[in-house]
Amino acid sequence: QVQLAESGGGLVQAGGSLRLSCAASGNIGSMDRFAWYRQAPGKARELVAYITCSGFTSHEESAKGRFSISRNADKNTIWLQMNSLKPEDTAVYYCNAFTYARQRDYWGQGTQVTVSS
């Protein structure tokens, strides 16, 4: 069992920055990957970035060069630093944890990010 809770969303002007935080609790030691997803109105949920247990990170094309995922050593906090925000970044952002052993995803409730022009 893993619990995830996002925070840090809000309203920001285009070009601004936000840092989202995900507080993870429970059996986080068994998680192989943590990720941030987002879902805009009328669109499917999409992967933004992920970080593996080894520290490898990957960012989707829309986020490359602007967003950065990171975590603390205990893996109980996962951040998404978002810079140079654009209106198209507006979405609900979700924290995600995945275990290959169980082939199971865990999700937070989401935090709203709104970027105005």
ABEGO torsion letter per residue (X at the ends): XBBBBBBGBEBBBBGBBBBBBBBBBEBAAABABBBBBBBBBGBBBBBABBBBAAGBBBBBAAABGABBBBBBAAGABBBBBBBGBBAAABBBBBBBBBBAAAGBBBBBAEBBBBBBX
